[in-house]
């Protein structure tokens, strides 16, 4: 509902399931319209080409990455020069 206030052009949300056929992305272009749901074929790994393509077009990433790959994921965000917010516990604060 704050698309105009926050100057959001598009919101892309990815959802990961342990069974790859259930993984998908939602694209919300205008808050009053239904989101567009698209199945993600290779998103079991944030390093996949499909996920990197989404990362490249993003301005800001808000995520809760897999704990075991936390450092690698944050490194990837830095490599692609992305602003990010990581939702995690106090043991994973990154400054």
C-alpha positions in Angstrom: 0.0 0.0 0.0 3.0 2.3 0.3 4.2 1.9 -3.3 4.0 5.5 -4.1 5.2 6.8 -0.7 8.3 4.5 -0.9 8.8 5.0 -4.7 8.6 1.3 -5.3 8.3 0.3 -9.0 8.1 -3.4 -8.5 8.3 -5.9 -5.6 9.7 -9.3 -6.3 9.4 -12.0 -3.7 10.9 -15.4 -4.0 9.7 -18.4 -2.0 11.8 -21.5 -1.5 10.5 -24.9 -0.8 12.7 -28.0 -0.3 10.8 -29.6 -3.2 11.9 -27.5 -6.2 8.6 -27.7 -8.1 6.9 -25.6 -5.3 9.4 -22.8 -5.5 8.2 -19.6 -7.1 8.5 -15.9 -7.4 5.7 -13.3 -6.9 5.9 -10.0 -8.8 3.8 -7.2 -7.5 3.7 -4.2 -9.8 0.8 -2.3 -8.3 -0.4 -3.0 -4.8 -4.1 -3.3 -5.8 -3.6 -5.9 -8.4 -3.0 -9.6 -7.9 0.7 -10.6 -7.9 2.0 -12.5 -10.9 3.2 -16.0 -9.7 5.9 -17.7 -11.7 7.5 -21.0 -11.0 11.3 -20.9 -10.4 13.0 -23.8 -12.0 16.5 -23.6 -10.6 16.1 -21.7 -7.4 17.2 -24.3 -4.9 20.4 -22.4 -4.8 20.9 -18.6 -4.6 23.9 -19.0 -6.8 21.8 -20.3 -9.7 21.7 -18.2 -12.8 18.0 -17.6 -12.4 18.5 -16.2 -8.9 21.5 -14.1 -9.9 19.4 -12.6 -12.7 16.8 -11.5 -10.1 19.6 -10.1 -7.9 21.0 -8.1 -10.8 17.7 -6.2 -11.4 17.1 -5.5 -7.7 17.9 -2.3 -5.9 17.6 -3.6 -2.3 17.6 -7.2 -1.0 15.8 -8.1 2.2 16.4 -11.7 3.1 16.9 -14.4 5.7 19.6 -16.5 4.1 20.5 -20.1 5.0 22.6 -20.1 8.1 25.2 -22.5 6.8 25.8 -20.2 3.7 25.4 -16.9 5.4 28.9 -15.6 4.7 28.8 -16.7 1.1 25.4 -15.1 0.5 26.5 -11.8 2.0 29.7 -11.9 -0.1 27.5 -12.4 -3.2 25.5 -9.3 -2.2 28.6 -7.3 -1.8 30.1 -8.6 -5.1 27.0 -7.4 -7.0 27.1 -4.1 -5.1 23.6 -4.5 -3.6 22.1 -2.7 -0.6 20.7 -5.3 1.7 19.0 -6.1 5.0 19.6 -9.5 6.5 17.0 -10.8 8.9 18.8 -13.0 11.4 19.7 -13.5 15.0 22.2 -11.4 16.9 25.1 -13.8 16.1 25.0 -12.8 12.4 25.1 -9.0 12.6 27.1 -7.6 9.7 28.5 -4.1 9.7 
